[in-house]
Amino acid sequence: MKAVIKTGGKQYYVEEGSVIYVEKLEGEAGSKVTFDEVLVLGSTIGNPTVKGAKVTGEIVKHGKGKKIKIFTYKPNTTSTRKKQGHRQPYTEVKINKIG
């Protein structure tokens, strides 16, 4: 079965056994996680969510994404140049059951 879930302000298309990378979730590796905001379940479209539907998964690991570079400046001045980096934290989740 296939579903569309919403977590961390984003929507993810999932199937049983698939692995997804979502915004960082609370919990240790190996713990269970349940997604209650199911937007589409099979061919059933919710308004805005499908009532009584849940997607359960297991946290595989936590990590950080690739580094992105941020460079801000104001033209015609040399004192207001700033270079930063950022690595977005994520959680890898394996989908176990859709129902």
C-alpha positions as CSV (number, residue, x, y, z in Angstrom):
1,M,0.0,0.0,0.0
2,K,1.1,3.6,-0.7
3,A,0.5,6.8,1.2
4,V,1.4,10.5,1.4
5,I,2.4,11.7,4.9
6,K,3.2,15.1,6.2
7,T,6.0,15.7,8.7
8,G,8.3,18.6,9.3
9,G,6.3,20.9,7.0
10,K,7.0,18.6,4.0
11,Q,5.1,15.8,2.3
12,Y,6.6,12.4,1.6
13,Y,5.3,9.6,-0.7
14,V,5.9,6.3,1.1
15,E,5.5,2.6,0.7
16,E,6.0,-0.3,3.1
17,G,9.7,-1.0,3.4
18,S,10.8,2.3,2.0
19,V,13.5,4.5,3.7
20,I,12.9,8.3,3.9
21,Y,15.0,11.2,5.2
22,V,12.8,13.6,7.3
23,E,13.5,16.7,9.5
24,K,15.1,15.7,12.8
25,L,12.7,13.7,15.1
26,E,12.9,13.1,18.8
27,G,13.9,9.5,19.8
28,E,16.8,7.1,19.7
29,A,17.8,4.8,16.9
30,G,15.7,1.7,16.9
31,S,12.6,3.4,18.5
32,K,9.2,3.4,16.8
33,V,7.6,6.6,15.3
34,T,4.0,7.1,14.2
35,F,2.8,9.6,11.6
36,D,-0.8,10.6,12.1
37,E,-1.1,13.2,9.4
38,V,-1.8,10.9,6.4
39,L,-3.0,13.0,3.4
40,V,-3.5,10.1,0.9
41,L,-3.9,6.4,1.6
42,G,-4.0,4.2,-1.5
43,S,-6.7,5.9,-3.6
44,T,-8.5,7.6,-0.6
45,I,-7.8,11.3,-0.5
46,G,-8.4,13.0,2.9
47,N,-9.9,16.4,3.5
48,P,-7.4,17.5,4.8
49,T,-6.3,14.2,6.3
50,V,-7.6,10.6,6.2
51,K,-9.3,9.9,9.5
52,G,-8.0,6.9,11.5
53,A,-5.0,6.3,9.2
54,K,-1.6,5.9,10.6
55,V,1.9,5.1,9.2
56,T,4.4,3.5,11.6
57,G,8.1,3.4,11.1
58,E,11.4,2.8,12.9
59,I,14.2,5.3,13.4
60,V,17.3,4.0,11.7
61,K,19.8,6.8,12.5
62,H,20.2,10.6,12.9
63,G,22.7,12.6,10.9
64,K,23.6,15.9,9.2
65,G,23.2,16.8,5.6
66,K,25.8,18.2,3.2
67,K,27.3,21.6,4.1
68,I,25.9,24.6,2.3
69,K,27.6,27.9,2.1
70,I,26.0,31.2,2.9
71,F,27.6,34.4,1.8
72,T,26.1,37.8,2.6
73,Y,27.4,41.2,1.7
74,K,26.5,44.8,1.0
75,P,28.0,46.3,-2.1
76,N,30.6,49.1,-2.0
77,T,31.8,48.2,1.5
78,T,34.4,45.7,2.5
79,S,33.5,45.5,6.2
80,T,30.1,43.8,5.8
81,R,31.0,40.6,4.2
82,K,30.1,37.4,6.1
83,K,30.6,33.7,5.1
84,Q,28.8,31.0,7.0
85,G,28.1,27.3,6.6
86,H,25.2,25.2,7.6
87,R,24.4,21.4,7.9
88,Q,20.7,20.5,8.3
89,P,20.0,17.7,10.8
90,Y,17.9,14.8,9.5
91,T,16.5,11.5,10.7
92,E,16.4,8.3,8.5
93,V,13.2,6.4,9.0
94,K,12.2,3.0,7.6
95,I,8.5,2.6,7.0
96,N,7.1,-0.6,8.5
97,K,3.3,-0.5,8.3
98,I,0.7,1.6,6.6
99,G,-2.9,1.3,7.8
